[in-house]
Amino acid sequence: MPVPLRALPVPRLPVLSWRYFLDRRACPLPAVTDAGPALPTTSGRAAIAIALKALGCGAGQRVLVPTYHCPTMVAPIVALGGQPVFYPINADGCAKLDVLEQLLKDGATAVIVPHYFGLPRPMRAIRALCDRYRAALIEDCAHAFFGRVDGRGIGEWGDFAIASLTKFFPVTEGGCLIQHQTAARRVSLGRRSHSVNLKVAVDALELGVMHHRLAGLNVLLGGLVRAKHRRKGEPTQAHLTPVEPIDLHTATARAEADFAEHALPFRKIAAVAWRIVKAGGTGRIVARRQANFNRLAEQLSQLKGARPLVMKAGEDAAPYVFPLWVDDPERVYQAVRRSGVPVFRWDDRWPGTPELIDDAGGEWSRHIFQIGCHQDLNSAELAWIVQTLKQIIDEGAAPCAGC
């Protein structure tokens, strides 16, 4: 039978709640902000751009990036005039070190290395290669705000570390940059208006009310929020807008506009977003994400047409998403999106990304569904996600409006 759409959408990312402020349990893992002084930015991609600018990345300079990526990882390189050079990854998400070393021998300004899905990847060997060939290491912690790897906290391995706040905290904008390399210059950021701060605060409040996470305010403000969204459209469904493939010329033009000298990525974060991040309890974030990840692993392992890429989060990780390998992704991906399941896929890679020999990046971009497992998913929502995936992937059901 068709999968009915939920009356109340499942939050795709963390939303504001009273528990966020009141649950102050100790955090068992270091945060990326523990690695050094943090420069708050408007986003994770902005932090990449600022790191590259600090390194003086310009015309023709090579920056090594993995074949499995979101285009926002590559766009800042191109916008600053650099040349993205793609390296392959193994089936565990780690860089193929022999290929990476050969690329470093040919020269590189920097290497961007991500901790996919919030599961920390080994960094010691890559750190050694970057030191040997004098390339800066940008540790991409956009998926991993909390964690530990090879005996160090997340964000301690890179000359720079970047992170995304919206993936872990109930804010609608924000990232941060940790700069360990003292030789690189510091980039000054433009100011933001008071109206931006007000909008960011209102947006966070509205999402909490819309998802019924703020008892008391749900009643007082719920009617106003629902009326606004009926008039302007449901913001949580904006991700359903079709993404059309674009050519390299168009992608480059967009990147140059997005990362122009005075564009948003080179401006300060809305101060209220940073205050919200600093005001919340972090122990709950780690504990809930580990528990939700492990619950999804156990229950989704029973699917016939898909399998968990990883069966356990581990004590050193606070996952961003749950990676699910789907055997026939093109048949079911749009149905999963329309159902309301919080799902992402990196099939929209940077134009011209090569298909390399023995590289998992290409397959991952098609087959890996990134399923939400954040701290603000409750038990009923997790059960609904599992049941919906089972119906669509294994039973061929499709979501329908009005069911």
C-alpha positions as CSV (number, residue, x, y, z in Angstrom):
1,M,0.0,0.0,0.0
2,P,1.2,3.6,-0.5
3,V,3.2,5.3,2.3
4,P,1.1,8.1,3.8
5,L,2.7,11.4,4.3
6,R,3.0,12.5,7.9
7,A,0.8,15.3,9.1
8,L,3.8,16.7,11.0
9,P,7.0,16.6,8.9
10,V,10.0,14.9,10.4
11,P,12.8,17.5,11.1
12,R,15.6,17.1,8.6
13,L,18.1,18.9,10.9
14,P,18.1,19.8,14.7
15,V,15.4,22.1,15.9
16,L,15.1,24.3,19.0
17,S,13.7,22.6,22.1
18,W,13.6,23.2,25.8
19,R,15.7,20.0,26.2
20,Y,18.5,21.6,24.2
21,F,18.9,24.2,27.0
22,L,18.0,22.1,30.0
23,D,19.8,18.8,29.4
24,R,23.3,19.6,30.6
25,R,24.8,16.1,30.8
26,A,28.6,15.9,30.4
27,C,29.9,15.5,26.9
28,P,32.0,12.4,26.4
29,L,33.8,13.6,23.3
30,P,35.9,16.6,22.4
31,A,34.3,19.2,20.1
32,V,36.0,20.7,17.1
33,T,35.9,24.0,19.0
34,D,38.1,22.4,21.7
35,A,40.9,22.1,19.1
36,G,41.7,25.8,19.2
37,P,40.2,29.3,19.0
38,A,37.2,29.2,16.7
39,L,36.3,31.8,14.1
40,P,32.5,31.7,13.7
41,T,31.5,31.8,10.0
42,T,28.2,31.8,8.1
43,S,28.6,28.2,7.0
44,G,31.0,25.3,6.6
45,R,31.6,26.1,3.0
46,A,32.4,29.7,4.0
47,A,35.0,28.3,6.4
48,I,36.6,26.4,3.5
49,A,36.7,29.6,1.5
50,I,38.3,31.5,4.3
51,A,40.9,28.8,4.9
52,L,41.8,28.8,1.2
53,K,42.0,32.6,1.2
54,A,44.2,32.6,4.2
55,L,46.5,30.2,2.3
56,G,46.6,32.6,-0.6
57,C,44.9,30.1,-3.0
58,G,44.7,31.7,-6.4
59,A,45.1,31.1,-10.1
60,G,46.2,27.6,-11.0
61,Q,47.0,26.5,-7.5
62,R,46.0,22.9,-6.9
63,V,43.8,21.8,-4.1
64,L,43.2,18.1,-3.7
65,V,39.6,16.9,-2.9
66,P,38.0,13.5,-2.8
67,T,35.7,12.2,-5.6
68,Y,32.9,11.8,-3.1
69,H,31.9,15.3,-2.2
70,C,29.2,17.9,-2.1
71,P,29.8,20.6,-4.8
72,T,30.0,23.2,-2.0
73,M,33.4,21.6,-1.1
74,V,34.7,22.4,-4.5
75,A,33.0,25.7,-5.3
76,P,35.3,27.9,-3.1
77,I,38.4,26.5,-4.8
78,V,37.1,27.4,-8.2
79,A,35.8,30.8,-7.1
80,L,39.3,31.8,-5.8
81,G,40.9,30.7,-9.1
82,G,42.3,27.4,-7.8
83,Q,42.3,24.1,-9.6
84,P,40.4,21.2,-7.9
85,V,42.3,17.9,-8.3
86,F,40.3,14.8,-7.4
87,Y,41.7,11.8,-5.4
88,P,40.0,8.4,-5.0
89,I,38.7,6.9,-1.8
90,N,38.6,3.3,-0.5
91,A,35.4,1.4,0.5
92,D,35.9,2.7,4.1
93,G,35.9,6.3,3.0
94,C,39.6,6.9,3.5
95,A,41.9,8.4,0.9
96,K,43.9,6.0,-1.3
97,L,47.2,7.0,0.1
98,D,49.4,5.9,-2.9
99,V,47.4,8.0,-5.3
100,L,47.3,10.9,-2.9
101,E,51.0,10.8,-2.4
102,Q,51.6,10.9,-6.2
103,L,49.3,13.9,-6.5
104,L,51.1,15.6,-3.7
105,K,54.5,15.0,-5.4
106,D,53.1,17.0,-8.4
107,G,52.4,19.9,-6.0
108,A,49.4,21.1,-4.1
109,T,48.5,24.1,-1.9
110,A,46.1,22.1,0.3
111,V,44.3,18.8,0.7
112,I,40.7,18.6,2.0
113,V,40.0,15.5,4.0
114,P,36.4,14.9,5.3
115,H,35.2,12.8,8.1
116,Y,32.2,11.3,6.2
117,F,28.9,10.9,8.0
118,G,30.4,12.0,11.3
119,L,32.5,8.9,11.6
120,P,36.1,10.0,12.2
121,R,38.6,8.8,9.6
122,P,42.3,8.0,10.4
123,M,44.4,11.1,9.9
124,R,48.0,10.3,11.0
125,A,49.2,9.0,7.6
126,I,47.7,11.9,5.7
127,R,49.2,14.4,8.2
128,A,52.6,12.9,7.5
129,L,52.1,13.1,3.8
130,C,51.1,16.8,4.0
131,D,54.1,17.5,6.1
132,R,56.4,15.7,3.7
133,Y,55.2,17.6,0.6
134,R,54.5,20.9,2.4
135,A,50.8,21.0,1.6
136,A,48.3,22.4,4.1
137,L,45.8,19.9,5.5
138,I,42.2,21.2,5.7
139,E,40.4,18.8,8.1
140,D,36.7,18.9,7.0
141,C,34.6,18.3,10.1
142,A,31.4,19.5,8.6
143,H,30.0,16.0,9.4
144,A,31.8,15.6,12.6
145,F,31.5,18.4,15.2
146,F,32.3,15.9,18.0
147,G,34.8,13.0,17.9
148,R,38.2,11.5,18.5
149,V,40.6,9.8,16.1
150,D,44.1,8.4,16.4
151,G,44.3,9.7,20.0
152,R,43.4,13.3,19.2
153,G,40.2,15.3,19.3
154,I,38.4,16.0,16.0
155,G,39.9,19.1,14.3
156,E,43.4,18.8,15.9
157,W,45.0,17.1,12.9
158,G,44.6,19.8,10.2
159,D,46.4,23.1,9.6
160,F,42.8,24.2,9.4
161,A,39.6,22.6,10.6
162,I,36.2,23.5,9.3
163,A,32.8,22.7,10.8
164,S,29.1,23.2,10.2
165,L,26.8,24.4,13.0
166,T,23.5,23.7,11.3
167,K,24.1,20.0,11.1
168,F,24.5,19.7,14.9
169,F,22.7,22.6,16.5
170,P,19.3,24.2,16.2
171,V,20.4,27.2,14.1
172,T,19.7,28.1,10.5
173,E,23.1,29.4,9.6
174,G,26.6,28.9,10.9
175,G,30.0,27.3,10.6
176,C,33.4,27.8,12.2
177,L,37.1,27.7,11.3
178,I,40.0,26.6,13.5
179,Q,43.4,27.9,12.2
180,H,46.4,26.1,13.5
181,Q,48.8,27.2,10.8
182,T,50.3,30.4,12.2
183,A,52.1,31.3,8.9
184,A,48.7,31.8,7.1
185,R,47.2,35.2,7.2
186,R,44.0,36.0,9.1
187,V,41.0,37.0,7.0
188,S,38.8,39.8,8.3
189,L,35.1,39.4,7.9
190,G,32.4,41.9,7.1
191,R,29.7,42.9,9.6
192,R,26.0,41.7,9.6
193,S,23.0,43.9,10.4
194,H,20.7,43.6,13.4
195,S,17.9,42.5,11.2
196,V,19.8,39.4,10.2
197,N,20.2,38.5,13.9
198,L,16.4,38.9,14.4
199,K,15.6,36.8,11.4
200,V,18.0,33.9,12.5
201,A,16.4,34.0,16.0
202,V,12.8,34.0,14.6
203,D,13.7,31.2,12.1
204,A,15.0,28.9,14.9
205,L,12.0,29.6,17.1
206,E,9.6,28.9,14.2
207,L,11.2,25.6,13.4
208,G,11.0,24.5,17.1
209,V,7.3,25.5,17.3
210,M,6.4,23.9,13.9
211,H,7.8,20.6,15.1
212,H,6.1,20.9,18.5
213,R,9.4,21.0,20.5
214,L,8.6,24.1,22.6
215,A,5.8,23.2,25.0
216,G,3.8,26.4,25.8
217,L,5.1,28.3,22.8
218,N,3.6,25.6,20.6
219,V,0.1,26.8,21.7
220,L,0.9,30.5,21.7
221,L,2.7,30.7,18.4
222,G,1.6,27.6,16.5
223,G,-1.3,29.2,14.7
224,L,0.8,32.1,13.5
225,V,3.6,29.8,12.3
226,R,1.2,27.5,10.4
227,A,-0.6,30.5,8.8
228,K,2.7,31.9,7.6
229,H,3.8,28.6,6.1
230,R,0.5,28.1,4.4
231,R,0.9,31.5,2.8
232,K,4.6,31.2,1.9
233,G,5.0,27.4,1.5
234,E,6.3,24.7,3.7
235,P,10.0,25.4,4.4
236,T,10.9,21.8,5.4
237,Q,9.9,20.7,1.9
238,A,12.2,23.1,0.0
239,H,14.6,20.2,-0.5
240,L,12.2,18.6,-2.9
241,T,12.8,21.2,-5.5
242,P,14.4,19.2,-8.4
243,V,18.1,19.8,-8.9
244,E,19.0,20.0,-12.5
245,P,22.5,19.0,-13.6
246,I,24.6,22.0,-14.7
247,D,27.7,22.3,-16.8
248,L,31.2,23.4,-15.7
249,H,30.8,26.9,-17.0
250,T,27.5,27.5,-15.1
251,A,28.9,25.9,-11.9
252,T,32.0,28.1,-12.1
253,A,29.9,31.3,-12.7
254,R,27.7,30.5,-9.7
255,A,30.7,29.8,-7.5
256,E,32.4,33.1,-8.5
257,A,29.2,34.9,-7.6
258,D,28.6,33.1,-4.3
259,F,32.2,33.7,-3.2
260,A,32.8,37.2,-4.5
261,E,34.9,39.4,-2.3
262,H,32.0,40.9,-0.3
263,A,29.5,38.0,-0.6
264,L,28.0,36.2,2.4
265,P,30.8,33.6,3.0
266,F,33.2,36.4,3.9
267,R,30.9,38.0,6.4
268,K,30.4,37.4,10.1
269,I,28.0,34.8,11.5
270,A,24.8,36.2,12.9
271,A,25.7,36.7,16.6
272,V,22.5,35.1,17.8
273,A,23.3,31.9,16.0
274,W,26.7,31.6,17.8
275,R,25.0,32.4,21.2
276,I,22.4,29.6,20.6
277,V,25.2,27.2,19.9
278,K,27.1,28.1,23.0
279,A,24.0,28.0,25.3
280,G,23.0,24.4,24.6
281,G,24.0,21.2,26.3
282,T,26.3,19.0,24.1
283,G,26.3,15.7,26.0
284,R,22.7,15.0,24.8
285,I,23.7,15.7,21.2
286,V,26.4,13.0,21.3
287,A,24.3,10.4,23.2
288,R,21.2,10.8,21.1
289,R,23.1,10.6,17.8
290,Q,24.9,7.5,18.8
291,A,21.7,5.8,20.0
292,N,19.7,6.8,16.9
293,F,22.5,5.7,14.6
294,N,22.7,2.3,16.3
295,R,19.0,1.8,16.3
296,L,18.8,2.5,12.6
297,A,21.7,0.1,11.9
298,E,19.9,-2.7,13.8
299,Q,16.5,-2.2,12.1
300,L,17.6,-1.3,8.6
301,S,19.9,-4.3,8.5
302,Q,16.7,-6.3,7.9
303,L,16.1,-4.6,4.5
304,K,16.5,-6.8,1.4
305,G,17.3,-4.1,-1.1
306,A,19.7,-2.1,1.1
307,R,22.3,-2.5,3.8
308,P,23.9,-0.3,6.4
309,L,27.4,0.9,5.4
310,V,28.4,0.8,9.0
311,M,26.8,-1.3,11.8
312,K,27.8,0.8,14.9
313,A,28.6,4.4,15.5
314,G,31.4,3.7,18.1
315,E,32.2,5.6,21.2
316,D,34.5,8.1,19.4
317,A,31.8,9.4,17.0
318,A,28.8,11.6,17.1
319,P,27.3,10.8,13.6
320,Y,25.8,13.4,11.4
321,V,23.8,10.9,9.3
322,F,23.3,7.1,8.9
323,P,24.8,5.9,5.6
324,L,22.6,3.3,3.9
325,W,23.8,1.5,0.7
326,V,20.8,1.0,-1.6
327,D,21.1,-1.6,-4.3
328,D,18.7,0.1,-6.9
329,P,18.9,3.8,-5.9
330,E,17.4,5.3,-9.1
331,R,14.2,3.3,-8.6
332,V,13.5,4.5,-5.1
333,Y,15.4,7.8,-4.3
334,Q,12.7,10.3,-5.4
335,A,10.0,8.2,-3.6
336,V,12.1,8.3,-0.4
337,R,12.5,12.1,-0.8
338,R,8.8,12.7,-1.4
339,S,7.9,10.5,1.6
340,G,9.3,13.1,4.0
341,V,12.2,10.8,5.3
342,P,15.2,13.1,6.1
343,V,17.5,11.9,3.3
344,F,20.4,13.3,1.4
345,R,22.5,12.0,-1.5
346,W,25.6,13.4,-3.1
347,D,24.8,12.4,-6.7
348,D,25.2,16.1,-7.7
349,R,29.0,16.2,-7.7
350,W,31.1,18.9,-9.2
351,P,30.9,18.9,-13.0
352,G,33.8,16.9,-14.5
353,T,34.5,14.9,-11.4
354,P,36.4,11.9,-13.0
355,E,35.5,8.2,-12.6
356,L,38.8,6.8,-11.3
357,I,40.0,3.2,-11.1
358,D,39.2,1.3,-7.9
359,D,37.4,4.4,-6.5
360,A,34.4,4.1,-4.2
361,G,33.5,7.7,-4.7
362,G,31.5,7.3,-7.8
363,E,29.5,4.3,-6.4
364,W,28.9,6.1,-3.1
365,S,27.5,9.2,-4.9
366,R,24.8,7.0,-6.4
367,H,24.2,4.3,-3.8
368,I,24.6,5.9,-0.4
369,F,21.5,7.5,1.1
370,Q,22.4,9.7,4.0
371,I,19.5,9.2,6.5
372,G,19.0,11.7,9.3
373,C,19.9,10.5,12.8
374,H,20.1,13.8,14.7
375,Q,19.3,14.3,18.4
376,D,15.8,15.8,17.8
377,L,14.3,12.7,16.2
378,N,12.1,10.9,18.7
379,S,11.3,7.2,18.9
380,A,8.0,7.5,16.9
381,E,9.8,9.4,14.1
382,L,12.6,6.8,13.9
383,A,10.1,4.0,13.7
384,W,8.3,5.8,10.9
385,I,11.5,6.3,9.0
386,V,12.4,2.6,9.2
387,Q,8.9,1.5,8.2
388,T,8.8,4.0,5.3
389,L,12.1,2.9,4.0
390,K,11.0,-0.8,4.2
391,Q,7.8,-0.1,2.3
392,I,9.5,1.9,-0.5
393,I,12.7,-0.1,-0.9
394,D,11.5,-3.6,-0.3
395,E,7.8,-3.5,-1.1
396,G,7.8,-0.9,-3.9
397,A,5.2,1.4,-2.3
398,A,5.2,5.1,-3.1
399,P,4.2,8.0,-1.0
400,C,1.0,9.7,-1.9
401,A,-0.6,13.0,-0.9
402,G,-4.0,12.6,0.8
403,C,-3.5,9.0,2.0
